[in-house]
Amino acid sequence: MREANSPFARVGEREVAGEIFQVTHRLLRIPREIYLETVAQSEEPFSEAAAQDFVEQYLRWCGDRNGVIGMVRLDEEEDAVVLDAAVRYRINPQDRPSCRT
């Protein structure tokens, strides 16, 4: 389904060999009132964007400034919100690949 006239046809891609990142899952069980208070400025508090914002604030509070937050799954319990956040870390920051080719 690749169309030659698509803007994507002009995108260059390269594959990086070796392990560059380590992915961890942070499972957070947050009291519902704390979650809602923290994401109060969000239009939709139970969206992935709001959940990612919560995880970002939480990691910053923990002093973790190196993790890059990926997808966040949100589950609701009666009195809590449970987030499963995929966070990736560079294995070797000195040898990280560049986005430039």
PyMOL commands that place a pseudoatom at each C-alpha (Angstrom):
pseudoatom trace, name=CA, resn=MET, resi=1, chain=A, elem=C, hetatm=0, pos=[0.000, 0.000, 0.000]
pseudoatom trace, name=CA, resn=ARG, resi=2, chain=A, elem=C, hetatm=0, pos=[2.988, 2.274, -0.413]
pseudoatom trace, name=CA, resn=GLU, resi=3, chain=A, elem=C, hetatm=0, pos=[2.105, 5.176, -2.661]
pseudoatom trace, name=CA, resn=ALA, resi=4, chain=A, elem=C, hetatm=0, pos=[5.004, 6.746, -4.513]
pseudoatom trace, name=CA, resn=ASN, resi=5, chain=A, elem=C, hetatm=0, pos=[3.442, 10.216, -4.318]
pseudoatom trace, name=CA, resn=SER, resi=6, chain=A, elem=C, hetatm=0, pos=[2.955, 10.069, -0.534]
pseudoatom trace, name=CA, resn=PRO, resi=7, chain=A, elem=C, hetatm=0, pos=[5.021, 12.446, 1.628]
pseudoatom trace, name=CA, resn=PHE, resi=8, chain=A, elem=C, hetatm=0, pos=[6.181, 9.324, 3.498]
pseudoatom trace, name=CA, resn=ALA, resi=9, chain=A, elem=C, hetatm=0, pos=[7.944, 8.129, 0.337]
pseudoatom trace, name=CA, resn=ARG, resi=10, chain=A, elem=C, hetatm=0, pos=[10.577, 10.826, 0.997]
pseudoatom trace, name=CA, resn=VAL, resi=11, chain=A, elem=C, hetatm=0, pos=[11.329, 9.662, 4.546]
pseudoatom trace, name=CA, resn=GLY, resi=12, chain=A, elem=C, hetatm=0, pos=[14.711, 8.007, 5.045]
pseudoatom trace, name=CA, resn=GLU, resi=13, chain=A, elem=C, hetatm=0, pos=[14.955, 5.187, 7.578]
pseudoatom trace, name=CA, resn=ARG, resi=14, chain=A, elem=C, hetatm=0, pos=[17.850, 3.333, 9.111]
pseudoatom trace, name=CA, resn=GLU, resi=15, chain=A, elem=C, hetatm=0, pos=[17.934, 0.555, 11.663]
pseudoatom trace, name=CA, resn=VAL, resi=16, chain=A, elem=C, hetatm=0, pos=[20.247, 0.787, 14.654]
pseudoatom trace, name=CA, resn=ALA, resi=17, chain=A, elem=C, hetatm=0, pos=[21.863, -2.512, 15.626]
pseudoatom trace, name=CA, resn=GLY, resi=18, chain=A, elem=C, hetatm=0, pos=[22.290, -3.516, 19.247]
pseudoatom trace, name=CA, resn=GLU, resi=19, chain=A, elem=C, hetatm=0, pos=[20.479, -2.697, 22.435]
pseudoatom trace, name=CA, resn=ILE, resi=20, chain=A, elem=C, hetatm=0, pos=[20.041, 1.010, 22.915]
pseudoatom trace, name=CA, resn=PHE, resi=21, chain=A, elem=C, hetatm=0, pos=[17.208, 1.205, 25.444]
pseudoatom trace, name=CA, resn=GLN, resi=22, chain=A, elem=C, hetatm=0, pos=[15.971, -0.669, 28.471]
pseudoatom trace, name=CA, resn=VAL, resi=23, chain=A, elem=C, hetatm=0, pos=[12.205, -0.548, 28.943]
pseudoatom trace, name=CA, resn=THR, resi=24, chain=A, elem=C, hetatm=0, pos=[10.714, -0.818, 32.407]
pseudoatom trace, name=CA, resn=HIS, resi=25, chain=A, elem=C, hetatm=0, pos=[7.103, -0.844, 33.514]
pseudoatom trace, name=CA, resn=ARG, resi=26, chain=A, elem=C, hetatm=0, pos=[6.147, 1.337, 36.444]
pseudoatom trace, name=CA, resn=LEU, resi=27, chain=A, elem=C, hetatm=0, pos=[2.952, 0.105, 38.068]
pseudoatom trace, name=CA, resn=LEU, resi=28, chain=A, elem=C, hetatm=0, pos=[1.467, 2.925, 40.117]
pseudoatom trace, name=CA, resn=ARG, resi=29, chain=A, elem=C, hetatm=0, pos=[-1.601, 2.583, 42.352]
pseudoatom trace, name=CA, resn=ILE, resi=30, chain=A, elem=C, hetatm=0, pos=[-2.769, 6.105, 43.081]
pseudoatom trace, name=CA, resn=PRO, resi=31, chain=A, elem=C, hetatm=0, pos=[-5.583, 7.123, 45.429]
pseudoatom trace, name=CA, resn=ARG, resi=32, chain=A, elem=C, hetatm=0, pos=[-8.328, 8.461, 43.147]
pseudoatom trace, name=CA, resn=GLU, resi=33, chain=A, elem=C, hetatm=0, pos=[-8.459, 11.888, 44.829]
pseudoatom trace, name=CA, resn=ILE, resi=34, chain=A, elem=C, hetatm=0, pos=[-4.680, 12.360, 44.448]
pseudoatom trace, name=CA, resn=TYR, resi=35, chain=A, elem=C, hetatm=0, pos=[-4.816, 11.422, 40.761]
pseudoatom trace, name=CA, resn=LEU, resi=36, chain=A, elem=C, hetatm=0, pos=[-7.736, 13.761, 40.048]
pseudoatom trace, name=CA, resn=GLU, resi=37, chain=A, elem=C, hetatm=0, pos=[-6.100, 16.609, 41.982]
pseudoatom trace, name=CA, resn=THR, resi=38, chain=A, elem=C, hetatm=0, pos=[-2.842, 16.180, 40.071]
pseudoatom trace, name=CA, resn=VAL, resi=39, chain=A, elem=C, hetatm=0, pos=[-4.448, 16.143, 36.606]
pseudoatom trace, name=CA, resn=ALA, resi=40, chain=A, elem=C, hetatm=0, pos=[-7.145, 18.715, 37.403]
pseudoatom trace, name=CA, resn=GLN, resi=41, chain=A, elem=C, hetatm=0, pos=[-5.968, 21.022, 34.595]
pseudoatom trace, name=CA, resn=SER, resi=42, chain=A, elem=C, hetatm=0, pos=[-6.554, 18.275, 31.996]
pseudoatom trace, name=CA, resn=GLU, resi=43, chain=A, elem=C, hetatm=0, pos=[-9.713, 18.453, 29.889]
pseudoatom trace, name=CA, resn=GLU, resi=44, chain=A, elem=C, hetatm=0, pos=[-10.064, 14.667, 30.097]
pseudoatom trace, name=CA, resn=PRO, resi=45, chain=A, elem=C, hetatm=0, pos=[-8.518, 13.296, 33.316]
pseudoatom trace, name=CA, resn=PHE, resi=46, chain=A, elem=C, hetatm=0, pos=[-8.828, 9.655, 32.216]
pseudoatom trace, name=CA, resn=SER, resi=47, chain=A, elem=C, hetatm=0, pos=[-7.098, 10.115, 28.860]
pseudoatom trace, name=CA, resn=GLU, resi=48, chain=A, elem=C, hetatm=0, pos=[-3.674, 8.704, 28.005]
pseudoatom trace, name=CA, resn=ALA, resi=49, chain=A, elem=C, hetatm=0, pos=[-2.294, 12.259, 27.818]
pseudoatom trace, name=CA, resn=ALA, resi=50, chain=A, elem=C, hetatm=0, pos=[-3.409, 13.008, 31.389]
pseudoatom trace, name=CA, resn=ALA, resi=51, chain=A, elem=C, hetatm=0, pos=[-2.021, 9.682, 32.607]
pseudoatom trace, name=CA, resn=GLN, resi=52, chain=A, elem=C, hetatm=0, pos=[1.324, 10.420, 30.914]
pseudoatom trace, name=CA, resn=ASP, resi=53, chain=A, elem=C, hetatm=0, pos=[1.353, 13.847, 32.546]
pseudoatom trace, name=CA, resn=PHE, resi=54, chain=A, elem=C, hetatm=0, pos=[0.799, 12.246, 35.951]
pseudoatom trace, name=CA, resn=VAL, resi=55, chain=A, elem=C, hetatm=0, pos=[3.653, 9.782, 35.398]
pseudoatom trace, name=CA, resn=GLU, resi=56, chain=A, elem=C, hetatm=0, pos=[5.942, 12.593, 34.218]
pseudoatom trace, name=CA, resn=GLN, resi=57, chain=A, elem=C, hetatm=0, pos=[5.224, 14.607, 37.367]
pseudoatom trace, name=CA, resn=TYR, resi=58, chain=A, elem=C, hetatm=0, pos=[5.678, 11.512, 39.537]
pseudoatom trace, name=CA, resn=LEU, resi=59, chain=A, elem=C, hetatm=0, pos=[9.054, 10.626, 37.975]
pseudoatom trace, name=CA, resn=ARG, resi=60, chain=A, elem=C, hetatm=0, pos=[10.229, 14.221, 38.399]
pseudoatom trace, name=CA, resn=TRP, resi=61, chain=A, elem=C, hetatm=0, pos=[9.178, 14.066, 42.076]
pseudoatom trace, name=CA, resn=CYS, resi=62, chain=A, elem=C, hetatm=0, pos=[11.205, 10.835, 42.409]
pseudoatom trace, name=CA, resn=GLY, resi=63, chain=A, elem=C, hetatm=0, pos=[14.247, 12.596, 40.936]
pseudoatom trace, name=CA, resn=ASP, resi=64, chain=A, elem=C, hetatm=0, pos=[14.123, 10.471, 37.769]
pseudoatom trace, name=CA, resn=ARG, resi=65, chain=A, elem=C, hetatm=0, pos=[14.919, 12.806, 34.902]
pseudoatom trace, name=CA, resn=ASN, resi=66, chain=A, elem=C, hetatm=0, pos=[16.323, 10.207, 32.482]
pseudoatom trace, name=CA, resn=GLY, resi=67, chain=A, elem=C, hetatm=0, pos=[13.255, 8.150, 31.669]
pseudoatom trace, name=CA, resn=VAL, resi=68, chain=A, elem=C, hetatm=0, pos=[11.222, 8.693, 28.518]
pseudoatom trace, name=CA, resn=ILE, resi=69, chain=A, elem=C, hetatm=0, pos=[7.570, 7.830, 29.038]
pseudoatom trace, name=CA, resn=GLY, resi=70, chain=A, elem=C, hetatm=0, pos=[5.941, 5.699, 26.394]
pseudoatom trace, name=CA, resn=MET, resi=71, chain=A, elem=C, hetatm=0, pos=[2.451, 4.309, 26.490]
pseudoatom trace, name=CA, resn=VAL, resi=72, chain=A, elem=C, hetatm=0, pos=[0.510, 4.405, 29.721]
pseudoatom trace, name=CA, resn=ARG, resi=73, chain=A, elem=C, hetatm=0, pos=[-2.375, 2.025, 30.408]
pseudoatom trace, name=CA, resn=LEU, resi=74, chain=A, elem=C, hetatm=0, pos=[-4.965, 3.290, 32.844]
pseudoatom trace, name=CA, resn=ASP, resi=75, chain=A, elem=C, hetatm=0, pos=[-7.289, 1.123, 34.922]
pseudoatom trace, name=CA, resn=GLU, resi=76, chain=A, elem=C, hetatm=0, pos=[-9.809, 2.330, 37.453]
pseudoatom trace, name=CA, resn=GLU, resi=77, chain=A, elem=C, hetatm=0, pos=[-10.604, 0.748, 40.777]
pseudoatom trace, name=CA, resn=GLU, resi=78, chain=A, elem=C, hetatm=0, pos=[-13.263, 1.940, 43.188]
pseudoatom trace, name=CA, resn=ASP, resi=79, chain=A, elem=C, hetatm=0, pos=[-10.887, 4.063, 45.250]
pseudoatom trace, name=CA, resn=ALA, resi=80, chain=A, elem=C, hetatm=0, pos=[-7.781, 4.185, 43.062]
pseudoatom trace, name=CA, resn=VAL, resi=81, chain=A, elem=C, hetatm=0, pos=[-6.353, 4.682, 39.609]
pseudoatom trace, name=CA, resn=VAL, resi=82, chain=A, elem=C, hetatm=0, pos=[-3.775, 2.149, 38.437]
pseudoatom trace, name=CA, resn=LEU, resi=83, chain=A, elem=C, hetatm=0, pos=[-1.253, 3.190, 35.812]
pseudoatom trace, name=CA, resn=ASP, resi=84, chain=A, elem=C, hetatm=0, pos=[1.073, 0.865, 33.927]
pseudoatom trace, name=CA, resn=ALA, resi=85, chain=A, elem=C, hetatm=0, pos=[3.670, 3.160, 32.400]
pseudoatom trace, name=CA, resn=ALA, resi=86, chain=A, elem=C, hetatm=0, pos=[6.314, 1.967, 29.963]
pseudoatom trace, name=CA, resn=VAL, resi=87, chain=A, elem=C, hetatm=0, pos=[9.435, 4.024, 30.660]
pseudoatom trace, name=CA, resn=ARG, resi=88, chain=A, elem=C, hetatm=0, pos=[12.558, 3.635, 28.575]
pseudoatom trace, name=CA, resn=TYR, resi=89, chain=A, elem=C, hetatm=0, pos=[16.110, 4.437, 29.581]
pseudoatom trace, name=CA, resn=ARG, resi=90, chain=A, elem=C, hetatm=0, pos=[19.223, 4.662, 27.454]
pseudoatom trace, name=CA, resn=ILE, resi=91, chain=A, elem=C, hetatm=0, pos=[21.560, 1.796, 28.284]
pseudoatom trace, name=CA, resn=ASN, resi=92, chain=A, elem=C, hetatm=0, pos=[24.655, 3.797, 27.355]
pseudoatom trace, name=CA, resn=PRO, resi=93, chain=A, elem=C, hetatm=0, pos=[23.966, 7.558, 27.145]
pseudoatom trace, name=CA, resn=GLN, resi=94, chain=A, elem=C, hetatm=0, pos=[27.373, 8.194, 25.560]
pseudoatom trace, name=CA, resn=ASP, resi=95, chain=A, elem=C, hetatm=0, pos=[26.659, 5.867, 22.631]
pseudoatom trace, name=CA, resn=ARG, resi=96, chain=A, elem=C, hetatm=0, pos=[23.080, 6.842, 21.968]
pseudoatom trace, name=CA, resn=PRO, resi=97, chain=A, elem=C, hetatm=0, pos=[22.032, 7.002, 18.330]
pseudoatom trace, name=CA, resn=SER, resi=98, chain=A, elem=C, hetatm=0, pos=[21.387, 10.338, 16.761]
pseudoatom trace, name=CA, resn=CYS, resi=99, chain=A, elem=C, hetatm=0, pos=[18.152, 11.156, 14.993]
pseudoatom trace, name=CA, resn=ARG, resi=100, chain=A, elem=C, hetatm=0, pos=[20.297, 12.613, 12.208]
pseudoatom trace, name=CA, resn=THR, resi=101, chain=A, elem=C, hetatm=0, pos=[21.640, 10.351, 9.487]
for i in range(1, 101): cmd.bond("trace and resi %d" % i, "trace and resi %d" % (i + 1))
show_as sticks, trace
zoom trace
